[in-house]
Amino acid sequence: MEKIINSTNLKALFHKSGDIVQRQLNVAHSGLIIHIFGVDGLMNTMMLDETILQPLTENEELKNIKTEKEVMNYLLEGGAYHAFAIEVTDFDLLIRYILSGMAALVFDQEQKALIFDVRTFDKRSISEPSDEGVMKGAKDSFIEVMRTNTVLIRRRIRSEYLVVEQLNAGKLSKTDIALVYLSNIADMDTVNRIRDSINNLDIDNISTPAFIEEYLTDNKKSIFPQIMYTQRPDRVSANLTDGRVAVVVDGIPFVYILPCQLPMLMQSPEDYANHYIIGSSLRVIRYIAMILTIFLPAFYIAATTFQNQMLPPEIALSIQQAKQDVPFSSASEVLGLLIAFEILIEAGLRLPKTVGTAMSILGGLVVGQSAVEAKIVSPTVVVIVALAGIAGFILPSQDLSSGIRVTRFVMAILAAVAGFFGMTAGLIILITHLCSLDNYGVAYMSPFVDVETSNHKDTLFRFPIKYFTKRSKKIVPENRVKQK
């Protein structure tokens, strides 16, 4: 049964909560009593006093008002010195507004409430992105407050077509979520699918990013990221103008972008800040690094264990000489060092930054050198694993880097079991898996798998800006022209 809006029901609901402000207000000392409810610490009390309480208590015009209806009309017609005021008749909606930090004036006789947005939050300042460093470009980044993040986007896209839809998820947390898109560019079918996914979230609390990421991705069993996140407002703005959709979640200091494809995760904002030849060169290096980090350890295992004849004689003799006193096989050495490498990474993340940096240096240099001198591993394996590990860190997306690291382990195990035949089987499975992924109607490997030539000018190579004349047809069915 739906509850009636009145002060008695609200007091019964919040009677154990000491942070809920409950106060009676005598309107202009006329004897007409209304009630105020709000959360202490989330409201700007100075704004509440100056824009709402003071007009209600000191305005002489209110002394002749006899009914609550007249007070409501007075406030809605400009009697309160506040821009945001709405009338609420739904009890659950009223509770959500109060717990989000707004002030509610409750009128018992009318069984209604007026909501005033007097929210204030303790928030960290807008600073330089910590995970996406940039030399040529904006230095601001998103923070944990959703409204601040939408403002950063609005500053860059001053279009009347920019839509910021307010949604809500989490049965208990009631987390605010903003769905941002350009209504004249974005595919509304994609927007509707994302909106439905958010509205259908049947979960108590969105406490970590993974809680919403898993609901927004179609292929949940894949280890490869199918949703891109970024701390940079300029990157979000660029993707919005390309027809994609942004999801801003309150409490999360970055923004999600959908649909997401693999080439997006291999791109960096620096590619567009530099000359197109330099940007293209950096991209080629990233793709080479991705291939190295996946296949180099597996290639070493397969070549030294099964097909020694594939190596030049000098290299084969050098590897054989270095392994003379090592008691373990090549597969055991590589897999052991890969595991040790992951342990060092995890330990560096969990420790404070200063201690973590020192520990990484200690583990990488001292322990590695000691292992070589103790004849536990050969120097060649240390070089192979170190090169593969460093190549993995070049990738701009940390989620993609994590997926690549898991793939590297799988390839190494396949090479240890069946040599180059195992590597080939793993490569076929990997390509088949990536090509089978679909992200809101767009192929995950797009535009590599597209026949549309205009999409190939911003993939492996970054063409000059003048060639970016059209948006992808897969993402934007209409209004595809970007520039003439």
C-alpha positions as CSV (number, residue, x, y, z in Angstrom):
1,M,0.0,0.0,0.0
2,E,1.4,3.4,-1.0
3,K,2.1,5.7,2.0
4,I,0.6,9.1,2.3
5,I,2.9,12.1,2.4
6,N,2.8,13.6,5.9
7,S,5.2,14.4,8.7
8,T,3.9,11.6,10.9
9,N,5.0,8.9,8.3
10,L,8.3,10.6,7.7
11,K,9.1,10.8,11.5
12,A,8.2,7.2,12.0
13,L,10.5,6.2,9.1
14,F,13.5,8.3,10.3
15,H,13.0,8.1,14.1
16,K,16.2,6.2,14.6
17,S,18.3,8.3,12.2
18,G,20.1,11.1,14.1
19,D,21.4,12.7,10.9
20,I,17.9,13.5,9.5
21,V,16.9,17.1,10.2
22,Q,13.3,17.4,11.3
23,R,11.9,20.8,12.2
24,Q,8.5,22.5,12.5
25,L,8.1,25.9,10.9
26,N,5.5,28.5,11.9
27,V,4.8,30.4,8.6
28,A,5.2,34.1,9.3
29,H,4.0,33.4,12.9
30,S,0.5,32.9,11.5
31,G,-0.1,29.6,13.3
32,L,0.2,27.6,10.1
33,I,2.7,24.8,10.7
34,I,4.7,23.0,8.0
35,H,7.6,20.5,8.4
36,I,11.1,20.5,7.0
37,F,13.1,17.3,6.4
38,G,16.6,16.9,5.2
39,V,20.0,15.1,5.8
40,D,22.5,17.0,7.9
41,G,25.8,17.3,6.1
42,L,24.3,17.0,2.6
43,M,22.4,20.3,2.7
44,N,23.8,23.7,2.5
45,T,22.3,25.2,5.6
46,M,23.2,28.8,4.7
47,M,21.4,28.4,1.4
48,L,18.4,26.8,3.1
49,D,18.2,29.7,5.7
50,E,18.5,32.5,3.2
51,T,16.4,31.2,0.3
52,I,13.6,29.3,2.0
53,L,13.4,29.7,5.8
54,Q,13.9,33.5,5.9
55,P,11.2,34.3,3.3
56,L,8.7,31.9,5.0
57,T,9.2,33.4,8.5
58,E,9.8,37.1,7.8
59,N,7.6,37.9,4.8
60,E,4.6,40.1,5.9
61,E,2.5,38.9,3.0
62,L,2.2,35.4,4.5
63,K,0.5,36.6,7.7
64,N,-2.9,36.6,5.9
65,I,-2.4,33.2,4.3
66,K,-4.7,30.6,5.9
67,T,-4.2,27.4,4.0
68,E,-1.3,25.2,3.0
69,K,-2.4,25.4,-0.6
70,E,-1.8,29.2,-0.6
71,V,1.7,28.7,0.9
72,M,2.6,26.2,-1.8
73,N,1.4,28.5,-4.6
74,Y,3.3,31.3,-3.0
75,L,6.6,29.3,-3.0
76,L,6.1,27.9,-6.5
77,E,5.3,31.3,-8.0
78,G,8.6,32.8,-6.8
79,G,8.1,33.5,-3.1
80,A,11.2,31.5,-2.2
81,Y,14.6,32.9,-3.4
82,H,15.5,29.6,-5.0
83,A,15.6,28.5,-8.7
84,F,14.9,24.8,-8.2
85,A,11.5,23.9,-6.6
86,I,9.2,21.0,-7.6
87,E,6.0,19.5,-6.2
88,V,6.1,15.9,-5.1
89,T,3.1,13.6,-4.5
90,D,4.8,10.2,-4.5
91,F,6.1,9.0,-1.1
92,D,9.0,6.9,-2.5
93,L,10.2,9.7,-4.7
94,L,10.1,12.1,-1.8
95,I,12.3,9.8,0.3
96,R,14.8,9.5,-2.6
97,Y,15.0,13.3,-2.9
98,I,15.5,13.7,0.9
99,L,18.2,11.1,1.1
100,S,20.0,12.6,-1.9
101,G,20.5,15.8,0.1
102,M,17.5,18.0,-0.9
103,A,15.3,19.9,1.5
104,A,11.6,18.9,1.7
105,L,8.8,21.1,3.0
106,V,6.0,18.7,3.9
107,F,2.3,19.9,3.9
108,D,0.2,17.4,5.9
109,Q,-3.2,18.7,4.9
110,E,-2.4,18.7,1.2
111,Q,-0.4,15.4,1.5
112,K,2.2,16.9,-0.7
113,A,5.8,18.2,-0.4
114,L,7.9,20.9,-2.1
115,I,11.5,19.9,-2.9
116,F,14.4,22.4,-2.9
117,D,17.8,21.6,-4.2
118,V,20.1,22.8,-1.5
119,R,22.7,20.0,-1.8
120,T,26.3,20.5,-1.0
121,F,29.1,17.9,-1.0
122,D,32.6,17.6,0.3
123,K,34.5,16.8,-2.9
124,R,38.1,16.7,-4.1
125,S,39.2,19.4,-6.6
126,I,39.4,18.8,-10.3
127,S,43.0,17.7,-11.0
128,E,45.1,16.2,-13.7
129,P,44.2,12.7,-14.7
130,S,46.2,10.2,-12.8
131,D,45.8,7.2,-15.1
132,E,45.8,9.0,-18.5
133,G,48.8,11.4,-18.6
134,V,48.8,14.0,-21.3
135,M,51.4,16.5,-22.5
136,K,49.4,18.4,-25.1
137,G,45.8,18.6,-24.0
138,A,43.4,19.5,-21.2
139,K,44.5,18.8,-17.6
140,D,41.1,18.4,-15.9
141,S,39.6,15.0,-15.0
142,F,36.4,13.6,-13.6
143,I,35.8,13.4,-9.9
144,E,33.3,11.4,-7.8
145,V,30.4,13.9,-8.0
146,M,28.1,13.1,-11.0
147,R,26.9,16.6,-11.5
148,T,30.4,18.0,-11.6
149,N,31.2,15.4,-14.3
150,T,28.2,16.3,-16.5
151,V,29.2,20.0,-16.2
152,L,32.7,19.2,-17.5
153,I,31.1,17.5,-20.5
154,R,28.6,20.4,-21.0
155,R,31.4,22.9,-21.1
156,R,32.9,21.2,-24.1
157,I,29.7,20.5,-26.0
158,R,27.4,23.5,-25.9
159,S,24.8,22.0,-28.1
160,E,21.0,22.0,-27.5
161,Y,21.1,18.4,-28.7
162,L,23.2,17.3,-25.8
163,V,20.9,15.2,-23.5
164,V,21.7,14.4,-19.9
165,E,19.1,11.8,-18.8
166,Q,18.8,11.3,-15.0
167,L,18.4,7.6,-14.1
168,N,18.6,5.7,-10.8
169,A,19.9,2.2,-9.9
170,G,20.4,0.2,-6.8
171,K,17.4,-0.8,-4.6
172,L,19.1,0.4,-1.5
173,S,21.9,2.7,-2.6
174,K,19.6,4.7,-5.1
175,T,22.7,5.6,-7.1
176,D,22.3,8.5,-9.5
177,I,23.3,7.7,-13.1
178,A,23.4,10.1,-16.0
179,L,22.9,8.8,-19.6
180,V,24.6,11.4,-21.9
181,Y,24.3,11.5,-25.7
182,L,23.7,13.8,-28.6
183,S,20.1,13.3,-29.7
184,N,20.7,14.4,-33.3
185,I,23.6,12.0,-33.8
186,A,23.4,8.9,-31.5
187,D,21.5,5.8,-32.6
188,M,18.4,5.8,-30.4
189,D,18.2,2.0,-30.5
190,T,21.5,1.9,-28.8
191,V,20.5,4.6,-26.3
192,N,17.3,2.7,-25.5
193,R,19.2,-0.6,-24.9
194,I,21.6,1.1,-22.5
195,R,18.7,2.8,-20.7
196,D,16.9,-0.5,-20.4
197,S,20.0,-2.2,-19.0
198,I,20.4,0.4,-16.3
199,N,16.7,0.4,-15.4
200,N,16.7,-3.4,-15.2
201,L,19.6,-3.4,-12.7
202,D,18.2,-5.6,-9.9
203,I,20.9,-5.1,-7.3
204,D,21.0,-3.5,-3.8
205,N,24.1,-1.4,-4.1
206,I,26.5,-0.2,-6.9
207,S,29.6,-0.1,-4.7
208,T,32.2,-0.8,-7.3
209,P,32.5,-0.2,-11.1
210,A,32.3,-3.9,-11.9
211,F,28.7,-4.0,-10.5
212,I,27.5,-1.8,-13.4
213,E,30.1,-2.9,-16.0
214,E,28.9,-6.5,-16.0
215,Y,25.3,-5.4,-16.6
216,L,26.2,-3.1,-19.5
217,T,28.2,-5.7,-21.4
218,D,26.5,-8.4,-23.5
219,N,29.4,-11.0,-23.5
220,K,30.1,-11.4,-19.9
221,K,32.3,-14.5,-20.3
222,S,34.9,-12.7,-22.3
223,I,38.0,-11.4,-20.5
224,F,38.4,-8.6,-23.0
225,P,36.9,-5.2,-22.0
226,Q,33.7,-4.3,-23.9
227,I,33.2,-1.0,-22.2
228,M,35.7,1.9,-22.3
229,Y,36.2,4.1,-19.3
230,T,38.1,7.4,-19.2
231,Q,39.0,10.1,-16.7
232,R,39.2,12.8,-19.4
233,P,36.2,15.0,-20.4
234,D,37.8,15.9,-23.8
235,R,37.9,12.2,-24.7
236,V,34.3,11.7,-23.7
237,S,33.3,14.8,-25.8
238,A,35.1,13.4,-28.8
239,N,33.3,10.1,-28.6
240,L,29.9,11.7,-28.0
241,T,30.3,13.7,-31.3
242,D,31.2,10.4,-33.0
243,G,27.7,9.1,-32.0
244,R,28.6,7.1,-28.9
245,V,26.9,7.2,-25.5
246,A,28.4,8.1,-22.1
247,V,27.3,6.7,-18.8
248,V,28.2,8.9,-15.7
249,V,27.8,7.1,-12.3
250,D,27.7,9.1,-9.1
251,G,30.6,8.1,-6.9
252,I,32.8,6.8,-9.7
253,P,35.6,9.2,-10.9
254,F,35.5,8.2,-14.6
255,V,32.9,7.9,-17.3
256,Y,31.9,4.9,-19.4
257,I,31.6,5.0,-23.2
258,L,29.6,2.7,-25.3
259,P,29.6,1.0,-27.8
260,C,33.3,0.0,-27.4
261,Q,35.6,-1.7,-30.0
262,L,39.1,-3.0,-29.7
263,P,40.7,-0.2,-31.8
264,M,39.3,2.4,-29.4
265,L,41.2,0.7,-26.5
266,M,44.4,0.9,-28.5
267,Q,44.1,4.6,-29.1
268,S,45.4,7.5,-26.9
269,P,44.4,11.2,-26.9
270,E,48.1,11.9,-27.6
271,D,47.6,10.4,-31.1
272,Y,45.5,13.4,-32.1
273,A,47.6,16.0,-30.2
274,N,50.7,15.1,-32.3
275,H,51.4,15.1,-36.0
276,Y,49.6,12.3,-37.8
277,I,52.8,10.6,-38.7
278,I,54.0,10.6,-35.1
279,G,50.5,9.4,-33.9
280,S,50.5,6.6,-36.5
281,S,54.0,5.5,-35.4
282,L,52.9,5.3,-31.8
283,R,49.9,3.2,-32.7
284,V,52.0,0.8,-34.8
285,I,54.4,0.4,-31.8
286,R,51.4,-0.4,-29.6
287,Y,50.1,-3.1,-31.9
288,I,53.6,-4.6,-32.1
289,A,53.9,-4.5,-28.3
290,M,50.5,-6.3,-28.0
291,I,51.8,-9.1,-30.3
292,L,55.0,-9.3,-28.4
293,T,53.5,-9.5,-25.0
294,I,51.1,-12.3,-26.1
295,F,53.3,-14.5,-28.2
296,L,57.0,-13.9,-27.2
297,P,57.0,-16.1,-24.1
298,A,55.0,-18.8,-25.9
299,F,57.4,-18.6,-28.9
300,Y,60.4,-19.0,-26.7
301,I,58.9,-22.1,-25.0
302,A,57.9,-23.7,-28.4
303,A,61.3,-22.9,-30.1
304,T,63.5,-24.1,-27.2
305,T,61.4,-27.2,-26.3
306,F,60.1,-28.5,-29.6
307,Q,61.6,-26.8,-32.6
308,N,65.2,-25.9,-31.9
309,Q,66.0,-25.9,-35.6
310,M,63.9,-22.8,-36.1
311,L,66.5,-20.7,-34.2
312,P,69.7,-19.4,-35.8
313,P,72.6,-21.6,-34.7
314,E,74.3,-18.8,-32.7
315,I,71.2,-18.0,-30.7
316,A,70.4,-21.7,-30.1
317,L,74.0,-22.4,-28.8
318,S,73.8,-19.3,-26.6
319,I,70.5,-20.3,-25.1
320,Q,71.8,-23.9,-24.6
321,Q,74.9,-22.7,-22.9
322,A,73.0,-20.4,-20.5
323,K,70.7,-23.3,-19.6
324,Q,73.4,-25.9,-18.8
325,D,73.2,-25.5,-15.0
326,V,69.5,-24.6,-14.8
327,P,67.5,-27.6,-13.4
328,F,64.2,-26.5,-14.9
329,S,62.7,-26.8,-18.3
330,S,62.1,-23.7,-20.5
331,A,58.3,-23.9,-19.9
332,S,58.8,-24.1,-16.1
333,E,61.2,-21.1,-16.2
334,V,58.9,-18.9,-18.3
335,L,55.7,-19.8,-16.4
336,G,57.4,-19.3,-13.1
337,L,58.8,-15.9,-14.0
338,L,55.4,-14.8,-15.4
339,I,53.7,-15.7,-12.1
340,A,56.5,-13.9,-10.2
341,F,56.0,-10.9,-12.5
342,E,52.2,-10.8,-11.7
343,I,52.9,-11.1,-7.9
344,L,55.3,-8.1,-8.1
345,I,52.6,-6.1,-10.0
346,E,49.9,-7.0,-7.4
347,A,52.2,-6.2,-4.5
348,G,53.2,-2.9,-6.0
349,L,49.5,-1.9,-6.3
350,R,48.6,-2.9,-2.7
351,L,51.5,-1.1,-1.1
352,P,51.8,2.7,-0.7
353,K,53.3,4.4,-3.7
354,T,56.8,5.1,-2.2
355,V,57.1,1.6,-0.8
356,G,55.6,0.0,-3.9
357,T,58.1,1.6,-6.2
358,A,61.0,0.6,-4.0
359,M,59.7,-3.0,-3.8
360,S,59.2,-3.2,-7.5
361,I,62.9,-2.2,-8.1
362,L,64.0,-4.6,-5.4
363,G,62.0,-7.5,-6.8
364,G,62.9,-6.8,-10.4
365,L,66.6,-6.2,-10.1
366,V,67.9,-7.8,-6.9
367,V,65.7,-10.9,-6.9
368,G,66.0,-11.4,-10.6
369,Q,69.7,-11.0,-10.6
370,S,70.1,-13.3,-7.7
371,A,67.9,-16.0,-9.4
372,V,70.2,-15.9,-12.4
373,E,73.4,-16.1,-10.4
374,A,71.9,-19.0,-8.4
375,K,71.2,-20.9,-11.6
376,I,67.5,-21.1,-10.9
377,V,66.6,-19.4,-14.2
378,S,68.6,-18.5,-17.3
379,P,69.4,-14.9,-18.3
380,T,67.5,-15.3,-21.6
381,V,64.2,-16.2,-19.9
382,V,64.6,-13.1,-17.7
383,V,65.0,-10.9,-20.8
384,I,62.1,-12.6,-22.6
385,V,59.7,-12.2,-19.6
386,A,60.8,-8.6,-18.9
387,L,60.4,-7.6,-22.5
388,A,56.9,-9.2,-22.7
389,G,55.9,-7.5,-19.4
390,I,57.1,-4.1,-20.4
391,A,55.3,-4.4,-23.8
392,G,52.1,-5.1,-22.0
393,F,52.2,-1.9,-20.1
394,I,52.4,0.2,-23.3
395,L,48.7,-0.5,-23.9
396,P,46.5,2.6,-23.1
397,S,43.7,0.6,-21.5
398,Q,44.5,-1.2,-18.2
399,D,41.5,-3.5,-18.7
400,L,42.8,-4.5,-22.1
401,S,46.2,-5.0,-20.6
402,S,44.8,-7.3,-17.9
403,G,43.0,-9.4,-20.6
404,I,46.2,-9.6,-22.6
405,R,48.1,-10.8,-19.6
406,V,45.7,-13.7,-19.1
407,T,45.9,-14.5,-22.8
408,R,49.7,-14.5,-22.5
409,F,49.5,-17.2,-19.8
410,V,47.1,-19.4,-22.0
411,M,49.4,-19.1,-25.0
412,A,52.5,-20.1,-22.9
413,I,50.7,-23.1,-21.5
414,L,49.5,-24.2,-25.0
415,A,53.1,-23.8,-26.3
416,A,54.4,-25.9,-23.4
417,V,51.9,-28.7,-24.2
418,A,52.0,-28.7,-28.1
419,G,54.7,-26.3,-29.3
420,F,53.9,-24.2,-32.3
421,F,50.8,-26.3,-33.0
422,G,49.4,-25.2,-29.7
423,M,50.3,-21.6,-30.4
424,T,48.5,-21.8,-33.7
425,A,45.4,-23.4,-32.2
426,G,45.5,-20.6,-29.5
427,L,45.8,-17.9,-32.2
428,I,42.8,-19.3,-34.1
429,I,40.7,-19.5,-31.0
430,L,41.7,-15.9,-30.0
431,I,40.8,-14.5,-33.4
432,T,37.6,-16.4,-33.6
433,H,36.6,-15.2,-30.1
434,L,37.4,-11.5,-30.9
435,C,35.5,-11.6,-34.2
436,S,32.5,-13.2,-32.5
437,L,32.1,-10.5,-30.0
438,D,29.3,-8.0,-30.6
439,N,28.9,-4.7,-28.7
440,Y,25.4,-3.1,-29.1
441,G,25.1,-4.2,-32.7
442,V,28.7,-3.2,-33.6
443,A,31.5,-5.8,-34.2
444,Y,34.2,-5.7,-31.5
445,M,36.9,-5.9,-34.2
446,S,35.3,-3.1,-36.2
447,P,36.5,-1.3,-38.3
448,F,39.1,-4.1,-39.1
449,V,36.2,-6.3,-40.2
450,D,34.3,-3.6,-42.1
451,V,34.3,-3.0,-45.8
452,E,33.5,0.6,-45.3
453,T,36.8,2.3,-46.4
454,S,36.1,5.6,-44.5
455,N,36.4,3.8,-41.2
456,H,39.9,2.6,-41.9
457,K,41.5,6.0,-41.7
458,D,41.6,6.0,-37.9
459,T,42.7,2.5,-37.0
460,L,46.3,1.2,-37.3
461,F,47.3,4.5,-38.8
462,R,46.0,7.9,-38.0
463,F,45.3,9.9,-41.1
464,P,45.2,13.7,-41.2
465,I,42.1,15.3,-39.6
466,K,40.8,16.5,-43.0
467,Y,40.0,12.8,-43.9
468,F,37.7,12.3,-41.0
469,T,34.6,13.4,-42.9
470,K,32.1,10.7,-41.8
471,R,31.1,8.9,-38.7
472,S,30.9,5.1,-38.7
473,K,27.7,3.7,-40.3
474,K,27.6,0.9,-37.8
475,I,27.4,3.4,-34.9
476,V,25.5,6.3,-36.5
477,P,23.0,5.2,-39.2
478,E,22.0,8.8,-39.9
479,N,23.7,12.2,-39.7
480,R,27.1,10.7,-40.6
481,V,28.8,13.9,-41.9
482,K,31.4,15.3,-39.5
483,Q,33.0,17.8,-41.7
484,K,33.0,18.9,-45.4
